[in-house]
């Protein structure tokens, strides 16, 4: 079952109003087992709405949002009616409801609002407890058209309380299993997974990449969880084997928290170039105070010496951005905060501060755990925020590897 | 001049990734004097991309986003080339650039990535400092096609630094003056500015609100900077008067840095509930090591006592989330890091940890400067990340107020 969404309205088209309805409806329809075909945004122009309807003719379901208001630029109702060849007729009951809404507010009903009581022949009216624009549900030649008002506080209840019930087809639902991939780029991951990413039959495998992370989703439309597990277990096992060491059930900061709790270990941070980003990310997780005790942002040599007890001789011999200082910072954090593990970073995030020997993007990351320690050297490209972000991701991933062993 | 936008990608179509690019590009194009025609979202299917291209044929400009990655489901490049009848050829220079990007990361270039160096005949390549996917700019029969990568951190700089310059039409240009408003909500600001926000003639005044911040833009399409200043100086003066004390030239962290440098003062942080977010935000600014010396994330009472020298009796008498502890933390940061100023936060970010007397969202923020100190108590609504973010914004704003006097 294919669906298309047509969002009608100049304000959405011009980006003046964020188009949240399409995402919302897509998520809901996918969960119900529909597959998306197109999403359109068009202005309040009859010909443009008609073009989108025409281009949606391969879809089993077309959802239109917006353009149901009382003013002359609200054209969705009449355009759909004329596209489907359905005459419009005044629905006296709706007219009365709208009138009553205005009466409750102590206002006369403007003449314009009568337009909202015009209903295409054969359409079912969807109630709108939060506004004057009723929704419409039209079935024709095995295709369904649903017209919803634009404002989310009217659209969402109408969708959930009325439209979905009418759409519901018993039998199938979308089931999924999600993974997170760290320490491996999207193309390297794609090479390891190969053909699997291009499966033309269920279950499907889809990657979603962002900076330093790939989310991997295995999904299928089946009757129940058991059937999903039956058809996906082999693929999931294959993924687990092929991406061993890089595959996790959740995001880094949550995985790291789970691993620390399982070991009963505590963590601290000593950050120079990341400037607090690691501590911030770790403490994004509710309950992180169970294992994260504290951190030091050492943005000067004095702080590195005073709080982290880095040796002055190490700083002068190797410089603040060096393997040796990263190591002493990690020791210092463990000592100052009394923790079992620590992550330390020192580097040149840029744009200034680079030299031929120590270019912008050079970072040293030290992770320390009860069994040992490891200093990682990397040279990252990209701007200041990318260098800082990647440093954080590598630090968290390298720490997790040691804690989850 | 009409434009259409085609966002390509299953993840956008399915609503798994918020479609922020379309709004962003629409705003930018409207400012440049273009009128929107359609916005499409389609999946990674060649036939569907082609349908959208076909439906955009009345547009003077078609911007495509996404589908420029290295994997087999990235189809935008080849679909546009085939739609326009342009052969693809390998661009050796781009291939080398991509190779170098991987070399810098110490990785071999996966074979897949060669696809990203394929360029349609006659196209201009748009540089991508933040990723491997180059953009493309194609002119054919008075129509322009611009292909941009999907991730906003790659799309935005490519759009602003390369694509917009190529679109430039001689004669008029967009000139603008931007302000940042802090410590004042969007509706309170709108009340102060009144009619000004609804101007129907140049210069226009447009607010862009986000959490804890409103960006206010005065803009017009005119010949040159001098003409812009002539028509906008009166409005700008009025804004400056009406929003005095809340109006700044730049974002908080940059304004705070400028103010500290002007006074020759240094800063440190002591963070409990914000967990490093304040230090992270301050150090987002290049050169912040000139005034920011360091910070302590004190996620346990032990750290508050040991590093920040908060008194055990204060902690046991008033609790960690109290005015008194915020004050002692700020003193402690000044002492530990040897700075002139400090910001300290302690609070209950949630979702757990609230009590009837100290509910989730309660925070104490202390700012300290050579002339004195101030503790601010707030009870924020919203989830954990919103409470943390708002605490950071209030701390930075209250500090800035004292430093910029």
Boltz contact constraints between the chains, C-beta under 6 A:
constraints:
  - contact:
      token1: [A, 13]
      token2: [B, 36]
      max_distance: 6.0
  - contact:
      token1: [A, 14]
      token2: [B, 26]
      max_distance: 6.0
  - contact:
      token1: [A, 14]
      token2: [B, 30]
      max_distance: 6.0
  - contact:
      token1: [A, 14]
      token2: [B, 36]
      max_distance: 6.0
  - contact:
      token1: [A, 15]
      token2: [B, 23]
      max_distance: 6.0
  - contact:
      token1: [A, 15]
      token2: [B, 26]
      max_distance: 6.0
  - contact:
      token1: [A, 15]
      token2: [B, 27]
      max_distance: 6.0
  - contact:
      token1: [A, 23]
      token2: [B, 15]
      max_distance: 6.0
  - contact:
      token1: [A, 26]
      token2: [B, 14]
      max_distance: 6.0
  - contact:
      token1: [A, 26]
      token2: [B, 15]
      max_distance: 6.0
  - contact:
      token1: [A, 27]
      token2: [B, 15]
      max_distance: 6.0
  - contact:
      token1: [A, 30]
      token2: [B, 14]
      max_distance: 6.0
  - contact:
      token1: [A, 36]
      token2: [B, 13]
      max_distance: 6.0
  - contact:
      token1: [A, 36]
      token2: [B, 14]
      max_distance: 6.0
  - contact:
      token1: [A, 38]
      token2: [B, 42]
      max_distance: 6.0
  - contact:
      token1: [A, 39]
      token2: [B, 41]
      max_distance: 6.0
  - contact:
      token1: [A, 40]
      token2: [B, 40]
      max_distance: 6.0
  - contact:
      token1: [A, 41]
      token2: [B, 39]
      max_distance: 6.0
  - contact:
      token1: [A, 42]
      token2: [B, 38]
      max_distance: 6.0
  - contact:
      token1: [A, 55]
      token2: [B, 55]
      max_distance: 6.0
  - contact:
      token1: [A, 187]
      token2: [B, 70]
      max_distance: 6.0
  - contact:
      token1: [A, 187]
      token2: [B, 110]
      max_distance: 6.0
  - contact:
      token1: [A, 187]
      token2: [B, 112]
      max_distance: 6.0
  - contact:
      token1: [A, 187]
      token2: [B, 113]
      max_distance: 6.0
  - contact:
      token1: [A, 188]
      token2: [B, 110]
      max_distance: 6.0
  - contact:
      token1: [A, 190]
      token2: [B, 71]
      max_distance: 6.0
  - contact:
      token1: [A, 191]
      token2: [B, 110]
      max_distance: 6.0
  - contact:
      token1: [A, 198]
      token2: [B, 72]
      max_distance: 6.0
  - contact:
      token1: [A, 208]
      token2: [B, 11]
      max_distance: 6.0
  - contact:
      token1: [A, 275]
      token2: [B, 279]
      max_distance: 6.0
  - contact:
      token1: [A, 275]
      token2: [B, 280]
      max_distance: 6.0
  - contact:
      token1: [A, 275]
      token2: [B, 283]
      max_distance: 6.0
  - contact:
      token1: [A, 276]
      token2: [B, 276]
      max_distance: 6.0
  - contact:
      token1: [A, 276]
      token2: [B, 279]
      max_distance: 6.0
  - contact:
      token1: [A, 276]
      token2: [B, 280]
      max_distance: 6.0
  - contact:
      token1: [A, 277]
      token2: [B, 280]
      max_distance: 6.0
  - contact:
      token1: [A, 279]
      token2: [B, 275]
      max_distance: 6.0
  - contact:
      token1: [A, 279]
      token2: [B, 276]
      max_distance: 6.0
  - contact:
      token1: [A, 279]
      token2: [B, 297]
      max_distance: 6.0
  - contact:
      token1: [A, 280]
      token2: [B, 275]
      max_distance: 6.0
  - contact:
      token1: [A, 280]
      token2: [B, 276]
      max_distance: 6.0
  - contact:
      token1: [A, 280]
      token2: [B, 277]
      max_distance: 6.0
  - contact:
      token1: [A, 280]
      token2: [B, 280]
      max_distance: 6.0
  - contact:
      token1: [A, 283]
      token2: [B, 275]
      max_distance: 6.0
  - contact:
      token1: [A, 286]
      token2: [B, 351]
      max_distance: 6.0
  - contact:
      token1: [A, 286]
      token2: [B, 384]
      max_distance: 6.0
  - contact:
      token1: [A, 289]
      token2: [B, 299]
      max_distance: 6.0
  - contact:
      token1: [A, 292]
      token2: [B, 299]
      max_distance: 6.0
  - contact:
      token1: [A, 293]
      token2: [B, 299]
      max_distance: 6.0
  - contact:
      token1: [A, 293]
      token2: [B, 300]
      max_distance: 6.0
  - contact:
      token1: [A, 293]
      token2: [B, 303]
      max_distance: 6.0
  - contact:
      token1: [A, 294]
      token2: [B, 297]
      max_distance: 6.0
  - contact:
      token1: [A, 294]
      token2: [B, 298]
      max_distance: 6.0
  - contact:
      token1: [A, 294]
      token2: [B, 299]
      max_distance: 6.0
  - contact:
      token1: [A, 294]
      token2: [B, 303]
      max_distance: 6.0
  - contact:
      token1: [A, 295]
      token2: [B, 297]
      max_distance: 6.0
  - contact:
      token1: [A, 296]
      token2: [B, 296]
      max_distance: 6.0
  - contact:
      token1: [A, 297]
      token2: [B, 279]
      max_distance: 6.0
  - contact:
      token1: [A, 297]
      token2: [B, 294]
      max_distance: 6.0
  - contact:
      token1: [A, 297]
      token2: [B, 295]
      max_distance: 6.0
  - contact:
      token1: [A, 298]
      token2: [B, 294]
      max_distance: 6.0
  - contact:
      token1: [A, 299]
      token2: [B, 289]
      max_distance: 6.0
  - contact:
      token1: [A, 299]
      token2: [B, 292]
      max_distance: 6.0
  - contact:
      token1: [A, 299]
      token2: [B, 293]
      max_distance: 6.0
  - contact:
      token1: [A, 299]
      token2: [B, 294]
      max_distance: 6.0
  - contact:
      token1: [A, 300]
      token2: [B, 293]
      max_distance: 6.0
  - contact:
      token1: [A, 303]
      token2: [B, 293]
      max_distance: 6.0
  - contact:
      token1: [A, 303]
      token2: [B, 294]
      max_distance: 6.0
  - contact:
      token1: [A, 303]
      token2: [B, 337]
      max_distance: 6.0
  - contact:
      token1: [A, 337]
      token2: [B, 303]
      max_distance: 6.0
  - contact:
      token1: [A, 351]
      token2: [B, 286]
      max_distance: 6.0
  - contact:
      token1: [A, 379]
      token2: [B, 104]
      max_distance: 6.0
  - contact:
      token1: [A, 381]
      token2: [B, 104]
      max_distance: 6.0
  - contact:
      token1: [A, 382]
      token2: [B, 130]
      max_distance: 6.0
  - contact:
      token1: [A, 384]
      token2: [B, 286]
      max_distance: 6.0
